[in-house]
Amino acid sequence: MQKVKSDFLAVTIERGFFHQCSDLEGLDDKLTSETVSAYIGFDCTAKSFHIGNLVQIMRLYWLQETGHRPLALMGGGTTRVGDPSGKDETRQMLTPEQIAENMESMKRTFACFMRFGGGPRDALMVDNDEWLSTLNYIDMLRDVGRHFSVNRMLTMDTVRNRLDREQELSFLEFNYMVLQAYDFVALNRKYGCVLQMGGSDQWGNIIMGVDLGRRLGTPQLYCLTSPLITNADGAKMGKTAKGAVWLNADLLSPYDYWQFWRNTADADVGRFLKLFTTMPLGEIARLEALAGTEINEAKKILATEAAALLHGRDAAEQAMETARVTFEEGRAADTLPSVTLPRQRIEDGMGVLDAFVEAGLVASTSEARRQIKGGGLRVNDARLDDHLAMLTAKDLGENGAIKLSLGRKKHVLIKLA
């Protein structure tokens, strides 16, 4: 790859965020000579971002750190349509009220990674419903739709993959790429945005925005994509047996978030340190070179640095200390994730199946039974063999809590109100 002059592209390449660029030399010149406004779009399909969104959030972080202005585009409008990318079926339609609630909840994550304000390099969070909801359908068809070739749209991965698998693609979803392309033009006109970033699966949609801008007379627009991030075993980043790894603390505790990173495969440690922390590359190279059991120290650093970015340094270090006490000393740390139940429920006797469900360690009592048969559940570190067992006041430890465990790494304290 050719040598670049701009700090942002250098960071992008060195830390593993680079996949493809529409005009690398032209973008490099622009990033070197002026403050560039760039955006990434996020649809509001859930109340929280998940690990899969973190690569793009980190790209906005580095954009600002290298002297440019990040725009976080929230899809208040496009969420009502649904992005067909990577889906075999139409997304669930959300109400405007649900979309607004999700957007409000997602704001907190951005504030952990970017500085917002009115300055030339301060981040902005923008909602595309601002311009999409006011579009006149006939005007949109005439002024924008005429620039799109259906023949070309049918070749895009997001469309072709769905059709090849003989899965239905609604006309509503087919229009998503038109709206995404129009977003780019609207952001250029309103905020002077000249760069759209996204994952490699968004390349076709982003290129359409560049082309639409050219046809509608905007200045030169650029696109820059990142590779699909997978684990060493080839699985998509952030996909676990229990579903998405959420970024909101009310959906996934800082401790569990720390544990997710601590459980990184040896082969992924160096790559993930580059992508998901802000540590210097020289220090990352040193940690990546650790061998044998020493690599576990690098995993702890990865977990702590990644958690500190999202939840703050204090929460990250508390999570690390909780893990140390739990796994190295074999004690139930008071700072383990916990649920609080009425004291009377334990004093009257509470079934272990219900307790593990309420603790969030299993999804159902039937799953709890299967785990017991496999020896996967423990109460106060003692293997649970009887699915009819009851938790009572006798099970309370010196700290006034009952420790429930799923396997060796998932622990929750039952505390009493």
Kinemage of the C-alpha trace (Angstrom):
@kinemage 1
@onewidth
@group {chain A} dominant
@subgroup {mainchain}
@vectorlist {calphas} color= white
{ca met a 1} P 0.000 0.000 0.000
{ca gln a 2} L 1.238 3.491 -0.843
{ca lys a 3} L 2.633 5.691 1.902
{ca val a 4} L 0.186 8.265 3.250
{ca lys a 5} L 0.834 11.735 4.648
{ca ser a 6} L -2.230 12.338 6.828
{ca asp a 7} L -2.297 11.239 10.451
{ca phe a 8} L -5.806 9.835 10.169
{ca leu a 9} L -5.061 7.525 7.253
{ca ala a 10} L -1.795 6.474 8.884
{ca val a 11} L -3.678 5.460 12.042
{ca thr a 12} L -6.375 3.782 9.929
{ca ile a 13} L -3.823 1.620 8.130
{ca glu a 14} L -1.469 0.918 11.043
{ca arg a 15} L -4.225 -0.147 13.454
{ca gly a 16} L -6.090 -2.377 10.980
{ca phe a 17} L -9.112 -0.250 10.086
{ca phe a 18} L -8.365 -0.004 6.350
{ca his a 19} L -10.120 -2.077 3.695
{ca gln a 20} L -10.879 0.065 0.656
{ca cys a 21} L -10.939 3.724 -0.413
{ca ser a 22} L -12.533 5.356 -3.435
{ca asp a 23} L -9.549 7.706 -3.984
{ca leu a 24} L -6.783 7.194 -1.437
{ca glu a 25} L -4.426 9.812 -2.831
{ca gly a 26} L -7.130 12.458 -3.146
{ca leu a 27} L -8.480 11.805 0.333
{ca asp a 28} L -4.966 11.839 1.778
{ca asp a 29} L -4.315 15.274 0.242
{ca lys a 30} L -7.588 16.624 1.624
{ca leu a 31} L -6.959 15.261 5.124
{ca thr a 32} L -3.486 16.803 5.061
{ca ser a 33} L -4.565 20.256 3.896
{ca glu a 34} L -7.807 20.920 5.816
{ca thr a 35} L -10.149 19.871 8.603
{ca val a 36} L -12.401 17.186 7.139
{ca ser a 37} L -15.935 16.364 8.261
{ca ala a 38} L -16.711 12.655 7.940
{ca tyr a 39} L -19.662 10.526 8.947
{ca ile a 40} L -20.765 7.018 9.754
{ca gly a 41} L -24.427 6.051 9.824
{ca phe a 42} L -26.068 4.050 12.616
{ca asp a 43} L -29.633 2.830 12.505
{ca cys a 44} L -31.627 2.896 15.745
{ca thr a 45} L -32.831 -0.697 15.809
{ca ala a 46} L -31.999 -1.322 19.487
{ca lys a 47} L -31.579 0.612 22.725
{ca ser a 48} L -27.844 -0.009 22.750
{ca phe a 49} L -24.934 -0.388 20.404
{ca his a 50} L -23.162 -3.740 20.502
{ca ile a 51} L -19.565 -4.854 20.007
{ca gly a 52} L -20.156 -5.106 16.264
{ca asn a 53} L -20.595 -1.307 16.157
{ca leu a 54} L -17.421 -0.607 18.072
{ca val a 55} L -15.032 -0.630 15.091
{ca gln a 56} L -16.967 2.232 13.494
{ca ile a 57} L -17.201 4.166 16.773
{ca met a 58} L -13.429 3.826 17.212
{ca arg a 59} L -12.914 5.186 13.689
{ca leu a 60} L -14.837 8.320 14.638
{ca tyr a 61} L -12.713 8.543 17.790
{ca trp a 62} L -9.461 8.481 15.791
{ca leu a 63} L -10.857 10.931 13.240
{ca gln a 64} L -11.333 13.490 16.000
{ca glu a 65} L -8.036 12.657 17.698
{ca thr a 66} L -6.186 13.387 14.444
{ca gly a 67} L -7.773 16.818 14.044
{ca his a 68} L -10.990 16.308 12.086
{ca arg a 69} L -14.725 16.477 12.764
{ca pro a 70} L -16.797 13.306 13.267
{ca leu a 71} L -20.488 13.231 12.424
{ca ala a 72} L -22.506 10.435 13.991
{ca leu a 73} L -25.526 10.091 11.723
{ca met a 74} L -28.473 8.485 13.478
{ca gly a 75} L -30.958 6.814 11.171
{ca gly a 76} L -34.174 8.176 12.575
{ca gly a 77} L -35.498 8.090 9.011
{ca thr a 78} L -33.754 5.049 7.528
{ca thr a 79} L -34.568 2.878 10.554
{ca arg a 80} L -38.181 3.185 9.427
{ca val a 81} L -37.156 1.502 6.163
{ca gly a 82} L -34.641 -1.129 7.300
{ca asp a 83} L -31.178 -1.897 5.963
{ca pro a 84} L -31.263 -5.253 4.093
{ca ser a 85} L -27.483 -5.759 4.495
{ca gly a 86} L -26.647 -9.219 5.829
{ca lys a 87} L -30.305 -10.085 6.449
{ca asp a 88} L -32.428 -12.905 5.061
{ca glu a 89} L -35.691 -11.297 6.053
{ca thr a 90} L -37.247 -7.891 6.499
{ca arg a 91} L -36.323 -6.171 9.760
{ca gln a 92} L -39.024 -5.597 12.337
{ca met a 93} L -40.747 -2.281 11.767
{ca leu a 94} L -40.358 0.089 14.716
{ca thr a 95} L -42.670 2.944 15.641
{ca pro a 96} L -41.351 6.537 15.656
{ca glu a 97} L -41.623 6.445 19.461
{ca gln a 98} L -39.464 3.302 19.692
{ca ile a 99} L -36.886 4.798 17.335
{ca ala a 100} L -36.694 8.007 19.380
{ca glu a 101} L -36.311 6.010 22.608
{ca asn a 102} L -33.503 3.918 21.093
{ca met a 103} L -31.714 7.000 19.789
{ca glu a 104} L -31.819 8.710 23.159
{ca ser a 105} L -30.382 5.613 24.817
{ca met a 106} L -27.563 5.315 22.257
{ca lys a 107} L -26.382 8.891 22.803
{ca arg a 108} L -24.594 7.905 25.996
{ca thr a 109} L -22.144 5.662 24.179
{ca phe a 110} L -20.955 8.366 21.794
{ca ala a 111} L -20.164 10.658 24.717
{ca cys a 112} L -17.656 8.063 25.983
{ca phe a 113} L -15.605 8.264 22.801
{ca met a 114} L -16.045 11.763 21.360
{ca arg a 115} L -16.130 15.405 22.409
{ca phe a 116} L -19.331 17.156 21.375
{ca gly a 117} L -19.849 20.904 20.985
{ca gly a 118} L -19.972 23.771 18.533
{ca gly a 119} L -16.303 23.987 17.607
{ca pro a 120} L -14.891 23.153 14.141
{ca arg a 121} L -13.578 19.782 15.366
{ca asp a 122} L -16.311 18.965 17.862
{ca ala a 123} L -18.439 15.932 17.092
{ca leu a 124} L -22.053 16.266 16.031
{ca met a 125} L -24.881 13.759 16.308
{ca val a 126} L -27.345 14.252 13.457
{ca asp a 127} L -30.690 12.579 12.685
{ca asn a 128} L -31.453 11.879 9.012
{ca asp a 129} L -35.178 12.061 9.738
{ca glu a 130} L -34.570 15.818 9.632
{ca trp a 131} L -34.458 15.764 5.824
{ca leu a 132} L -35.873 12.370 4.835
{ca ser a 133} L -39.261 12.882 6.483
{ca thr a 134} L -39.853 16.107 4.547
{ca leu a 135} L -39.108 14.692 1.092
{ca asn a 136} L -41.872 14.853 -1.481
{ca tyr a 137} L -42.154 11.455 -3.150
{ca ile a 138} L -42.619 12.745 -6.687
{ca asp a 139} L -39.789 15.259 -6.324
{ca met a 140} L -37.558 12.530 -4.890
{ca leu a 141} L -38.239 10.249 -7.841
{ca arg a 142} L -37.635 13.028 -10.356
{ca asp a 143} L -34.629 14.763 -8.799
{ca val a 144} L -32.828 11.830 -7.169
{ca gly a 145} L -34.329 8.547 -8.362
{ca arg a 146} L -33.517 9.218 -12.008
{ca his a 147} L -29.809 8.995 -11.202
{ca phe a 148} L -30.066 5.360 -10.044
{ca ser a 149} L -29.871 2.402 -12.419
{ca val a 150} L -31.997 -0.546 -11.338
{ca asn a 151} L -29.616 -2.791 -13.294
{ca arg a 152} L -26.738 -1.592 -11.126
{ca met a 153} L -28.740 -1.748 -7.899
{ca leu a 154} L -29.491 -5.413 -8.586
{ca thr a 155} L -25.757 -6.161 -8.661
{ca met a 156} L -25.152 -4.796 -5.149
{ca asp a 157} L -24.287 -7.446 -2.567
{ca thr a 158} L -27.078 -6.370 -0.220
{ca val a 159} L -29.633 -7.062 -2.968
{ca arg a 160} L -27.996 -9.877 -4.931
{ca asn a 161} L -27.301 -12.024 -1.873
{ca arg a 162} L -30.919 -11.844 -0.762
{ca leu a 163} L -32.197 -12.709 -4.239
{ca asp a 164} L -29.662 -15.528 -4.716
{ca arg a 165} L -30.946 -17.123 -1.527
{ca glu a 166} L -34.502 -16.677 -2.837
{ca gln a 167} L -35.405 -14.559 0.165
{ca glu a 168} L -38.006 -11.860 -0.261
{ca leu a 169} L -36.722 -8.292 -0.637
{ca ser a 170} L -39.416 -5.669 -0.205
{ca phe a 171} L -39.602 -2.533 -2.328
{ca leu a 172} L -39.225 -0.624 0.937
{ca glu a 173} L -35.814 -2.227 1.605
{ca phe a 174} L -34.790 -1.862 -2.048
{ca asn a 175} L -35.011 1.904 -1.550
{ca tyr a 176} L -32.615 1.884 1.415
{ca met a 177} L -29.518 2.444 -0.731
{ca val a 178} L -31.183 5.434 -2.397
{ca leu a 179} L -31.864 7.048 0.963
{ca gln a 180} L -28.338 6.285 2.216
{ca ala a 181} L -26.858 7.885 -0.893
{ca tyr a 182} L -29.077 10.928 -0.405
{ca asp a 183} L -27.891 11.190 3.214
{ca phe a 184} L -24.351 11.796 1.942
{ca val a 185} L -25.505 14.622 -0.315
{ca ala a 186} L -27.624 16.170 2.463
{ca leu a 187} L -24.713 16.056 4.930
{ca asn a 188} L -22.406 17.654 2.389
{ca arg a 189} L -24.830 20.487 1.742
{ca lys a 190} L -25.589 21.091 5.423
{ca tyr a 191} L -22.250 20.344 7.135
{ca gly a 192} L -19.648 20.246 4.367
{ca cys a 193} L -19.162 16.506 4.919
{ca val a 194} L -16.966 14.938 2.219
{ca leu a 195} L -16.188 11.473 3.611
{ca gln a 196} L -18.441 8.542 4.471
{ca met a 197} L -17.020 5.571 6.354
{ca gly a 198} L -18.474 2.171 7.076
{ca gly a 199} L -17.890 -1.557 6.985
{ca ser a 200} L -16.799 -3.371 3.839
{ca asp a 201} L -20.359 -4.650 3.360
{ca gln a 202} L -21.459 -1.024 2.853
{ca trp a 203} L -19.056 -0.334 -0.040
{ca gly a 204} L -21.711 -0.437 -2.773
{ca asn a 205} L -24.123 1.817 -0.886
{ca ile a 206} L -21.398 4.355 -0.091
{ca ile a 207} L -20.108 4.447 -3.670
{ca met a 208} L -23.646 5.218 -4.794
{ca gly a 209} L -23.567 8.254 -2.505
{ca val a 210} L -20.291 9.422 -4.041
{ca asp a 211} L -21.774 9.000 -7.521
{ca leu a 212} L -25.022 10.754 -6.597
{ca gly a 213} L -23.053 13.691 -5.217
{ca arg a 214} L -21.153 14.004 -8.490
{ca arg a 215} L -24.398 13.971 -10.480
{ca leu a 216} L -26.001 16.568 -8.182
{ca gly a 217} L -23.017 18.931 -8.270
{ca thr a 218} L -21.447 18.479 -4.825
{ca pro a 219} L -17.690 18.824 -4.324
{ca gln a 220} L -15.705 15.581 -4.619
{ca leu a 221} L -16.918 13.005 -2.100
{ca tyr a 222} L -14.926 10.048 -0.768
{ca cys a 223} L -15.603 6.704 0.853
{ca leu a 224} L -13.451 4.628 3.177
{ca thr a 225} L -14.350 1.174 4.465
{ca ser a 226} L -13.044 -1.141 7.185
{ca pro a 227} L -12.712 -4.932 6.976
{ca leu a 228} L -15.225 -7.272 8.528
{ca ile a 229} L -13.808 -8.067 11.960
{ca thr a 230} L -13.855 -11.755 12.835
{ca asn a 231} L -12.408 -13.790 15.684
{ca ala a 232} L -9.502 -16.143 15.154
{ca asp a 233} L -11.988 -18.986 14.609
{ca gly a 234} L -13.696 -17.046 11.821
{ca ala a 235} L -16.826 -16.099 13.771
{ca lys a 236} L -18.221 -12.605 13.376
{ca met a 237} L -16.912 -10.245 16.058
{ca gly a 238} L -19.173 -9.990 19.106
{ca lys a 239} L -21.427 -12.933 18.308
{ca thr a 240} L -21.734 -15.238 21.310
{ca ala a 241} L -23.953 -18.108 22.314
{ca lys a 242} L -26.026 -15.676 24.381
{ca gly a 243} L -26.392 -13.112 21.586
{ca ala a 244} L -25.043 -9.584 21.179
{ca val a 245} L -22.459 -8.088 23.536
{ca trp a 246} L -24.132 -4.790 24.429
{ca leu a 247} L -22.309 -1.541 25.196
{ca asn a 248} L -24.924 -0.092 27.567
{ca ala a 249} L -24.092 -0.888 31.201
{ca asp a 250} L -27.746 -1.591 32.025
{ca leu a 251} L -27.737 -4.431 29.459
{ca leu a 252} L -24.222 -5.752 30.136
{ca ser a 253} L -22.353 -4.905 33.326
{ca pro a 254} L -18.839 -3.407 33.164
{ca tyr a 255} L -17.583 -6.620 34.790
{ca asp a 256} L -19.129 -8.839 32.104
{ca tyr a 257} L -17.823 -6.462 29.425
{ca trp a 258} L -14.334 -6.774 30.941
{ca gln a 259} L -14.690 -10.545 30.979
{ca phe a 260} L -15.665 -10.587 27.292
{ca trp a 261} L -12.327 -9.027 26.379
{ca arg a 262} L -10.403 -11.136 28.922
{ca asn a 263} L -11.653 -14.236 27.114
{ca thr a 264} L -10.122 -13.144 23.795
{ca ala a 265} L -8.297 -15.909 21.907
{ca asp a 266} L -4.494 -15.721 22.026
{ca ala a 267} L -4.285 -15.103 18.267
{ca asp a 268} L -6.586 -12.056 18.476
{ca val a 269} L -4.906 -10.140 21.309
{ca gly a 270} L -2.558 -7.938 19.256
{ca arg a 271} L -5.172 -7.157 16.601
{ca phe a 272} L -7.829 -6.286 19.162
{ca leu a 273} L -5.423 -4.086 21.144
{ca lys a 274} L -4.885 -2.049 17.962
{ca leu a 275} L -8.569 -1.819 17.104
{ca phe a 276} L -10.251 -1.428 20.469
{ca thr a 277} L -7.766 0.449 22.661
{ca thr a 278} L -5.759 3.641 22.259
{ca met a 279} L -2.492 2.147 23.501
{ca pro a 280} L 0.725 3.059 21.605
{ca leu a 281} L 1.637 0.617 18.863
{ca gly a 282} L 5.073 -0.041 20.382
{ca glu a 283} L 3.532 -1.236 23.651
{ca ile a 284} L 1.010 -3.334 21.723
{ca ala a 285} L 3.850 -5.006 19.819
{ca arg a 286} L 5.511 -5.905 23.129
{ca leu a 287} L 2.319 -7.409 24.527
{ca glu a 288} L 1.561 -9.261 21.307
{ca ala a 289} L 4.954 -10.966 21.492
{ca leu a 290} L 4.274 -12.498 24.911
{ca ala a 291} L 4.175 -16.281 24.840
{ca gly a 292} L 2.679 -19.060 26.927
{ca thr a 293} L 0.750 -18.068 30.009
{ca glu a 294} L 2.205 -14.535 29.848
{ca ile a 295} L -0.293 -13.716 27.082
{ca asn a 296} L -2.957 -13.720 29.819
{ca glu a 297} L -1.439 -10.496 31.169
{ca ala a 298} L -1.915 -8.939 27.736
{ca lys a 299} L -5.551 -10.081 27.777
{ca lys a 300} L -6.101 -8.401 31.140
{ca ile a 301} L -4.635 -5.177 29.760
{ca leu a 302} L -6.858 -5.441 26.671
{ca ala a 303} L -9.909 -5.968 28.877
{ca thr a 304} L -9.050 -3.086 31.196
{ca glu a 305} L -8.207 -0.589 28.456
{ca ala a 306} L -11.280 -1.454 26.373
{ca ala a 307} L -13.541 -1.253 29.433
{ca ala a 308} L -11.973 2.047 30.522
{ca leu a 309} L -12.842 3.669 27.184
{ca leu a 310} L -16.503 2.738 27.528
{ca his a 311} L -17.184 2.651 31.277
{ca gly a 312} L -14.390 4.783 32.732
{ca arg a 313} L -11.090 3.902 34.392
{ca asp a 314} L -12.560 3.309 37.864
{ca ala a 315} L -15.152 0.802 36.626
{ca ala a 316} L -12.553 -0.990 34.508
{ca glu a 317} L -10.105 -1.360 37.378
{ca gln a 318} L -12.876 -2.490 39.712
{ca ala a 319} L -13.829 -5.167 37.160
{ca met a 320} L -10.193 -6.293 36.991
{ca glu a 321} L -9.981 -6.488 40.798
{ca thr a 322} L -13.263 -8.399 40.963
{ca ala a 323} L -11.885 -10.942 38.495
{ca arg a 324} L -8.641 -11.234 40.483
{ca val a 325} L -10.446 -11.909 43.751
{ca thr a 326} L -12.858 -14.352 42.106
{ca phe a 327} L -10.433 -16.374 39.996
{ca glu a 328} L -7.064 -15.979 41.686
{ca glu a 329} L -8.149 -15.974 45.327
{ca gly a 330} L -11.277 -18.064 44.918
{ca arg a 331} L -13.423 -15.647 46.919
{ca ala a 332} L -16.784 -14.131 46.008
{ca ala a 333} L -15.999 -10.476 45.454
{ca asp a 334} L -18.719 -8.071 46.577
{ca thr a 335} L -18.382 -6.266 43.248
{ca leu a 336} L -19.480 -9.269 41.156
{ca pro a 337} L -22.659 -8.632 39.124
{ca ser a 338} L -25.624 -9.004 41.435
{ca val a 339} L -29.398 -9.124 41.604
{ca thr a 340} L -31.371 -8.056 44.659
{ca leu a 341} L -34.329 -10.121 45.798
{ca pro a 342} L -36.767 -9.607 48.681
{ca arg a 343} L -35.366 -11.248 51.837
{ca gln a 344} L -38.632 -13.116 52.386
{ca arg a 345} L -38.197 -15.090 49.137
{ca ile a 346} L -34.979 -16.648 50.397
{ca glu a 347} L -36.193 -17.119 53.951
{ca asp a 348} L -39.264 -18.951 52.609
{ca gly a 349} L -37.065 -21.023 50.293
{ca met a 350} L -36.491 -20.283 46.603
{ca gly a 351} L -36.111 -22.950 43.921
{ca val a 352} L -32.615 -23.021 42.390
{ca leu a 353} L -34.038 -23.128 38.865
{ca asp a 354} L -35.897 -19.861 39.378
{ca ala a 355} L -32.872 -18.325 41.095
{ca phe a 356} L -30.574 -18.981 38.134
{ca val a 357} L -33.177 -17.572 35.733
{ca glu a 358} L -33.644 -14.403 37.800
{ca ala a 359} L -29.872 -14.016 38.040
{ca gly a 360} L -29.739 -13.956 34.240
{ca leu a 361} L -27.320 -16.884 34.047
{ca val a 362} L -29.791 -19.028 32.089
{ca ala a 363} L -32.734 -18.098 29.910
{ca ser a 364} L -35.214 -20.646 31.284
{ca thr a 365} L -35.729 -23.290 33.926
{ca ser a 366} L -35.395 -25.985 31.260
{ca glu a 367} L -31.967 -24.615 30.341
{ca ala a 368} L -31.071 -24.655 34.054
{ca arg a 369} L -32.033 -28.340 34.241
{ca arg a 370} L -29.803 -29.140 31.255
{ca gln a 371} L -26.913 -27.261 32.842
{ca ile a 372} L -27.363 -29.165 36.115
{ca lys a 373} L -27.242 -32.488 34.263
{ca gly a 374} L -23.983 -31.390 32.655
{ca gly a 375} L -22.504 -30.219 35.941
{ca gly a 376} L -22.482 -26.593 34.809
{ca leu a 377} L -24.198 -24.861 37.753
{ca arg a 378} L -22.754 -24.110 41.176
{ca val a 379} L -24.051 -22.525 44.378
{ca asn a 380} L -21.350 -20.957 46.547
{ca asp a 381} L -18.781 -22.825 44.385
{ca ala a 382} L -20.363 -26.224 45.176
{ca arg a 383} L -21.639 -28.237 42.221
{ca leu a 384} L -25.427 -28.326 42.012
{ca asp a 385} L -26.830 -31.835 41.379
{ca asp a 386} L -30.478 -31.528 42.448
{ca his a 387} L -32.822 -29.449 40.303
{ca leu a 388} L -35.365 -29.492 43.167
{ca ala a 389} L -32.949 -27.906 45.657
{ca met a 390} L -34.010 -24.728 47.444
{ca leu a 391} L -31.989 -21.664 48.385
{ca thr a 392} L -32.530 -20.617 51.994
{ca ala a 393} L -30.984 -18.287 54.541
{ca lys a 394} L -28.468 -21.045 55.344
{ca asp a 395} L -26.882 -20.444 51.913
{ca leu a 396} L -26.007 -16.822 52.681
{ca gly a 397} L -22.255 -16.277 52.929
{ca glu a 398} L -20.329 -14.028 55.291
{ca asn a 399} L -20.974 -11.154 52.894
{ca gly a 400} L -24.727 -11.717 53.150
{ca ala a 401} L -25.045 -12.991 49.590
{ca ile a 402} L -25.375 -16.259 47.678
{ca lys a 403} L -22.947 -16.859 44.811
{ca leu a 404} L -24.427 -18.516 41.704
{ca ser a 405} L -22.088 -19.689 38.939
{ca leu a 406} L -22.485 -20.908 35.372
{ca gly a 407} L -19.300 -22.681 34.394
{ca arg a 408} L -16.043 -21.190 35.601
{ca lys a 409} L -16.442 -17.649 34.295
{ca lys a 410} L -20.036 -16.515 34.849
{ca his a 411} L -20.905 -15.491 38.419
{ca val a 412} L -23.770 -13.516 39.966
{ca leu a 413} L -24.440 -12.671 43.615
{ca ile a 414} L -27.951 -12.958 45.041
{ca lys a 415} L -28.328 -10.098 47.506
{ca leu a 416} L -31.273 -9.470 49.800
{ca ala a 417} L -33.288 -6.281 50.089
